[in-house]
Amino acid sequence: MGSLYRRQLSMTIQLKTDIRKQAIESLQRYFDLNMDDKLGNLQANALLDFLLEEIGPSIYNQAVNDAQNHLQTRVQELDFEVHAEEFTYWSKQKKRS
């Protein structure tokens, strides 16, 4: 579909509770290993919220684009994979005789 049909969605990217917990733990671990200061729970939550709001849509858009490209490729291959021979009645009749 062209850009004329594209609808803007206003959405908030949210993570499930267990995924969010893992993301916060990962951010805190990263800071522990690579930064001079520790990252507390409030700071990690704020950083994660910022990343989801600021960068999350770009990641989401790229994933949708990748999925569209994959599906378009599969649809283009469909005529090769699913094809029925046309006008075969008479050739079948000839073989039966």
Stockholm file with secondary structure:
# STOCKHOLM 1.0

chainA/1-97         MGSLYRRQLSMTIQLKTDIRKQAIESLQRYFDLNMDDKLGNLQANALLDFLLEEIGPSIYNQAVNDAQNHLQTRVQELDFEVHAEEFTYWSKQKKRS
#=GR chainA/1-97 SS CCGGGCCCCCCCCCCCHHHHHHHHHHHHHHHHHHSSSCCCHHHHHHHHHHHHHHTHHHHHHHHHHHHHHHHHHHHHHHHHHSCCCCSCHHHHHHHHC
#=GC SS_cons        CCGGGCCCCCCCCCCCHHHHHHHHHHHHHHHHHHSSSCCCHHHHHHHHHHHHHHTHHHHHHHHHHHHHHHHHHHHHHHHHHSCCCCSCHHHHHHHHC
//
